[in-house]
Amino acid sequence: MSEKASVLSDQPVAQLTVRQLEALITAVVRRVVREELCRDYYVDAHGIKVLYKAEEAEPSYLAELEEDFEAIQQDEAELSSSEEIAQELRNLAM
């Protein structure tokens, strides 16, 4: 860990020793894993928020989901098919 303390945030990677680089990568991976485990949801491949089953959801998030569901049931929400969204993304890329 003393190696980690000697790495400056603006120090070029070429100037790091192998141990410093290893310590830096280890610290970054641990931080990312810790952040991922702390969230109560994840975003799936389709960009949809999915709650972890083992976690309790925030009441405000559940209220938001309920409002969205009610809007869909009452035809107040504009829905798009996955094909429409894919076509819009293709159009943006061009």
C-alpha angles and dihedrals in degrees: 000000000000086000089059092055092056094057114097119209092234095042113121115249090232089066095054123100119232090255092051091049091047091050091048093050091046091052092049094048092048091050092050093047091048092051092048093051093050096058119094092215142027132210113243127215090276094054094254122140110241121190119226108246094223094053130081113237123233112255091233091055091049090049090051091051091048092051091050091048092050091048090053092049092050093047090242094122125079108232126198129197120234089247091057092050092047090051091050090051091049090051091051091052092055 
